[in-house]
Amino acid sequence: MLPVYLLPLLPFLGFLVLILFGRRFPGPLAGALASALVGLAFVVALIDFFSVRSVPMHELLWSWLPGIGGKGHNLEIGFYLDRLSSLMTLVVTGVGFLIHVFSIGYMEHDPRFPRFFAFLNFFVALMLILVLADSYPLMFVGWEGVGVASYLLIGFWFEGKINANAARKAFVMNRIGDLGFLLGIFLIFRQYGTTVLPSLAKMPIKTDSALELICLFLLVGAIGKSAQLPLTTWLADAMAGPTPVSALIHAATMVTAGVYLVARSHFFFSQAPVASSWVAWVGGLTALYGALSAMNQYDIKKILAYSTISQLGYMFMAVGVGAYWAGMYHLVTHAFFKALLFLAAGSVIHALQGEQDTRKMGGLAKTMPLTGAVGLIAVLAISGIPPFSGFFSKEAILGASFAYSPWLWAVGTFTALLTAFYMLRWYLLVFSGTYRGQAHPHESGPVMAVPLVALAILAALGGVIGPQLLGSNWLENYLKPVLGLPSLHNPATTELSLIAIAVLLALLGFLWAYLRYRSGRLTDLRGFGPISAKALYLDDLYAGSVASPSKAISGALERTDRVFGGGMSATGEVLTEPGRWTNLWQSGFVRVYALSMLLGTLLLVLYLAVRMLGGSL
Amino acid sequence: MIPTSDYLLLSGLLFTLGIVGVLIRRTAVLVFLSVELMLNAANLAMVAFARAWGQLQAQSAVFIVMTLAAAEVAIGLAILIAIFRKRVSTEVDPLSEMKG
C-alpha cells in the first residue's frame, strides 16, 4: 500500500514543473509528462483501492489550525481514504488519464500547449484533495481549487470575449454555492465542535432543525458546483472551454463533486428527511429541466452540457432518496459515457476545424467510423438501453425513487424518454445522413482513438460493478461499510415492471427521434422548439431579475462617483496651479541659478547696509 | 606702503571678474576657475583688513577658506570628470535634468 498523499502530489508536481518550465518542453512532451503523472496517480489509486478494502486509511500530515476545536483539538491536514473516496480517486485519475492522453492530440496545434496541461494537472491534484480530504475545511480547499481550475480552463482561449465571460459566469455562480457550503461548515463546527469527517461519522447525530439547516446549506454548495436548479446556467456557457476540459471537468469529475459531497455527508443527510427531500426534488426537477433544454439545441457540445445537467439531476435524486450507492453508481457510469460523448464530440470538432454547429455536420459515420461507433455506444449507454452501463445505474436510481415517491419516479422516467430522444437526435444530426458542411472530415489519429476505445469499453461494460437485477450487488455491498443502511428496495415484480417501462420509454424516445429524422424535421421542433433552444428562458430570467437591476445600480453609483471624483480632481487642480507658477523659476540653467544667488546676496548686503546706515542716520 | 584701499580695490576687481566669469562662461572648467577667483578675492580682502587692524583672526579665517577651496576643488573636479565621461563635453547649459 502506498501513501495517500502521493495521489494529489504527483499531478501537483506536474503542474509546478509545467507552469514554471513549460517552455522547455518541445512538442507533445509536456502532454506526455502530464499524462504520465496522472497515469502514475491512477496506479497509486489502484494499489490503494485493493489495500483499503477492510480498514479505511486516515493519514495525518501536519497540524493546520492548532487548537481550533478547543485545547488539544487541532485541525490537521489529513487524507481519508475509505471505500467511497477510493472509488472516486479511481474515477478521477482513470478517466482523467484517458482525457489527458486525448488532449495530446486535440491540443497539438495550440500555442499554449504546456500551459493547458499544467492547468489540467492542477485540476486533478485539487480534485483529489477534495475527494480525499478528511475534514470539511480541507474539502473546501479542494472545492475552491477545482473552481479556479475550471475558471482558468473555461477561459483558456481568453482572447475571445465570450470565453472570458463564460469563465467569469462560472466562477461567480459557483461563489453563491460556496457561500452556502461555508455557512454549512460553520454551523457544523458550532453544533458538533469538529469538522473532521471520520469523527463526525462516529457521532450520534439527532434529527433536529439545526441539522436540517446544515444539510440545506451543504445542498446550496452542492447545487452551485453541480449546476443544479437554480444555479444551473453556468454549465452550458462553460462549453466555451476546450472540449477535453468539458469532458473532464464539466462532465466526468468536478460537477459530480456536489453528489460526492452529499454522499460523503450521508451521516447528516440520512438523519435529515426534509433536506433530503429537497435534494431529491431539486435533482428531479433539474433532470427534467436539463432534458427539456437539450431537446432543441444545435451546438454539438451544448446538447451534451444540458444532458450533463440532467444526468447530475438523476444523481441528486438518488442521494436525495437515500440511495447513496446508486448516486455513486450513476456518477461512475456517467463519468464513462459522458466523457466518451464529449471526447467523440471533440474528435468531430477537431476533424471539422472547430465547427460546432450540428446543422453543418451530418454523415460523419462514413468518414469517421470509429468516432461514430463509440458515439453510438455512448448514446445507448446514456439512454439506458440494456446491457450498456447507463441502463443499470439509471434503473437503480429509478427503482429507489419509486420506493421513495412515485411522483419523483414519474419525473425521472419521463426524463428518460426525453434523454433517449435528444441523444439519438444528437447522434443522427452529427453522424447520419449526408454531410452539410464545407470542411474535409477525417478520422482522428491513434493518440485520440485509444482513449475513445478505452472509454467505449468502460461505457459499454461499466455497469457490471452493480447490476441491481440480482437483488444485492457488488457496488452496494462494497459501499455498505461506509454508507451504512441499505437503500430502499422494491419487490422483484415491481422492480421488473419499472425496468420494462423505462426501457420501453427509452425505445419510444428513439423511435420519436428516428421518425422526425425520417421526415426531415429533426432540427425543427415547432411550438416548444424555441423555448428549448433558449433553455426555458432561465438565463433571460436571471438577466432581467438580477443582472439588469444590479447593472442599473452600478451605473448610478458610477455616475455619482464621477461627480464626486470630478469635484476632488478640480479642487486638486486649483491648489496645484499656483505651485506650477513657481516651477518656472527652476529653469534648469545653472547660470540663472548663479545669477539669482548673486542677486540674493546683493539684496542681503543692501538690506544690511540700509539698516546700518539707518541706525546712524 | 601700499594703502589698504588699493588692496580692496584689487580685491573688488578680482571679485567682479569672478562673478562675470561665472555668469558668462559656459564651460564648467572656466566657471569653476571663476569661483576660485572670487574666493581668492575675498581672501585678499581679509588679509588686507588683517594688516590694517593689526589682528590675526582674519588671517586664520583665510587658512580655513583655502582648505575649503582645496576640498571643493577635489570634489568639483571629480564631478566634472564624471560629467565629461557621460557627455563628452563640460558645457553647463545642457545640464538641465533637474528642471522643475
Interface residues (C-beta under 8 A of the other chain):
Chain A: T582 N583 W585 Q586 S587 G588 F589 V590 R591 A594 L595 L598
Chain B: I19 V22 L23 I24 R26 V31 V92 D93 L95 S96 E97 M98 K99 G100
